């Protein structure tokens, strides 16, 4: 058993070295070789699948990452981080499923309710599946639980922008800047939230000013014409709708 464990550790270290050099494809291939040749105990198998999923996500191979994460969750169903990672693999995939991400985030919160990042990602995912009201509430709770955590606040601000609540995002980012005035990351979040709020306010102002006319009226043209000793007012009819086409005259060439 110890000999097999040593072989696994050596193989895992070799795969990690490949990944650290940016060769993620070769690293995943090395892990597949380890899985095929070693009869792994549950702890080692969970470590292998979790690591393989992480490397697959970095290579944007989301289906492969979900396959490894599902196996990791089967090996350790009470691991909140595994469910959270599986939710992210669904959400980050352009062809993924946000509703599946919501299910995994909920499970992660059930297993670890003290992690504000889990709540923030759940709120953002709820907004993306059109459950905006519930999503905004959870996003605000996540910000209250971690009022000066840039990682959590970035997710919160993004979710609130997608929910059409830039004023709420600006209020939360202003509170965070008050708590951590020297944090550069929070300063950037505050600047972006201020810009989003300003843009939304200007757009609303433009929409209130510009009101399209359904049936525009064409007024007749009045012209005073002097004919002899009297003045007459001509009431020319309004022009028909459409582009004005100049009249062409024929001239005789001498």
N, C-alpha and C positions, 0 to 999 in steps of 0.2 A: 504493500500500500504506500509506504514511504517512497519507494522507488518510482511508482506511478505519479505520486504527488510531485516529486522532484522533476520528472519529465514534463508535467503540466506547467510547473512554474517556469521552467526554462523556455518552453514553447510560448508561454504567455508573455514572458519578458522579451522574446524575440519579436513577437507581433507588436508589442507596445513600442519597441524601438522603430519598427517600420512606420507605425502611425505617427510617431513624433517627428519623423523626417518628412511627413506629408504623403507617404505612400499608403493611403488608406485601402486601396484595392488589394494590394499585396498583404496588408495586415489582416483584412477580413478573410482572405484566402488561407492565411496561416491559422486563424481561429477555426475555420472549417476543417482544416486538417487535424487540429487538436480534438475537435468534437468527434471526428470519425475514428481516431485511433485510441482515444482514452475513454475508459469507463469512469465518468466523472461522478463524484458525490454531488448532492444537491447544491451545496454552497458554492462549489467550484463551477458547476453548470450555470448557476444564477449569475455569477460574476462574468462568465464568458458571454452569455447572451446579453447582459446589460452593456458590456463593453462593445460588443459587436453592433448593437443598436445605436450606441453613441457615435461610432465611426460611420455607420450607414447614414445617420442624420447629417453628419458633416459633409457627406458626399451627395446629399439630397436624394438618397435612395429610400424614400419614405415607406414603400411597401415592404422592403426588406427589414427596415427598422421595426415596423409594427409586428412582423413575424417573430423577431427575436424578443420583443417586449412582451408579446402575448405568452411566449414560453416562459419568460422570467416571472410574469405574474402568476402563472400556473405553479411555478416552483415556490413562490413566496406571495400568496394572495393577500397578506396583511401588510404588505410594503406599500405605503402611500406614495413614495417616490416613483415606484414602478407604474402605478396607475396614472400618475401625473405625466410621466414621460410618454406613456402611450397616448394620452390625450393630446400632448404637444405634437406627436407624430401624425395624428389625424388633422390637427389644426394647421400645421405648417405646410401640409401637402396641398398644392393647388387643386388636386383632384380628390382631396380627402373629404371627410364628413364632419362638419361642425357639431352636429347632434351627437355623434359618437364621442367627440371631444368633451361635450357637456357631461355625458354619462361618466366618463373617466375622471373628470375633475370633481364631480360630486362624490365619487367613491374615494378619491384622495382626501377630500375634506372630511368625510366620515371617519377615515382612519387617522387623520391628523388635522384637527380643527384649529390648531394654533399656528398655522402657516399662512400669513397674509397673502403670499404669492399665489397660493392655490385659489384663494377667494378672488383675487384680482383676475386671474385667467378665466375662472368660471364666469365672472361678470361680463368680461369682454366676449366670451363665447356665446353667452345668452343674448347679448346685443346682436351678434351676427346671425342668430337664428330667429331674429325678430321678436324676441321676448325682452323688449327694451326696458320696460318698467322694472322688472325683477333684476335685470342686469345692472341698471343704474344704482339700485339700492345696494346690491352686493359690492359694486365698485366703490361706493362711498364708505361702506363698512371696512373694506380692505384698506382704504386710505386712512381711516380713523385708527385702525390697528397698527399701521406702520406709517405714521405721518411724515417721517423724514427719510424713508428708504427709497433711494432713486430707482432701484429696479422695480419695486412694486408700483411706485408713482408713475413710472413710464407706461406700464400696462394700464393703469387706471386712466391716465390722460388720453391714451389712444382709444380706449373703450368709450369714454365720454364724448370724444370728438365724433366717433362713428355713430353714437346715439343722438347726435345733434344737441349736446349739452355743453357748449364751450364755456358758458358762464360758470357752471359748476366746476369744470376743470380748472378755470382760472382761480376760483375761490380756494380750491384745495391746494393748488400750486403756490398761491400766495401765502397760505398758512404754513406750508412746508418751508418756504424761503424765510419766513419769520423765525421758524425753529432752527434752521441751519443756514444762516446768511452767508457763510463762507464756502458752502458746497457748490462747486462749479456745475455738477450734473443737475442739481436742482435748479440752479440759475438758468440753464438751458431749457429745462422743462417749463419754467415760468415764462421765459421769453416766447417759447412756442405757443403756450396757452394764451398769452396776451395777443399774439399775432392772430391766432384763430378766432378769438373773441372779437377783435377789431374787424377782421374780414367778415364775420357773420353779421356784425352790426351794420357795416356799410352795405352789405348785400340786402339786408332787410330794409334799409333806408331807400335804396334804389328801387326796390320792388314796390314800396309804398308810393313813390313819386311817379313812376312810369306806369300808367294804366292804359292799356291798349283800347282804342276806340273800335267797336265792332262795326258800325256803319258810318264811316266818315262822310260828312256833308260837303258837297261842292257848291260854293257860293257863286251866284252870277256876278259878272263883271259890269260895273256901272261906269258909263263914260258920258261926259257932257260934250255935245256937238253943237257948234255954232253954225246955223244955217240961215243965212240972210240976217234979219234983224232979231230973230228969236233964238232962244236956246232950247234945245230938246235933250232930254235924258234918254239915252239908249240903254236898254236892259238886255244885254247879250246873254244868251242862254249859257248855262254851265257846260264846260267841256266834258265829253264822255271820259270814263275811266280808261286808263291805258297810256302808253307812251305816246308822246307827241311826234307825229311824222310830218316833216316839212313838205310843203307842196312844191312840185316841180313845174317849172314853166318851160315851154318850148320856144326857142329863139331861132329866127331864120338867119342863116349865114349868108352874108352878101358876097 
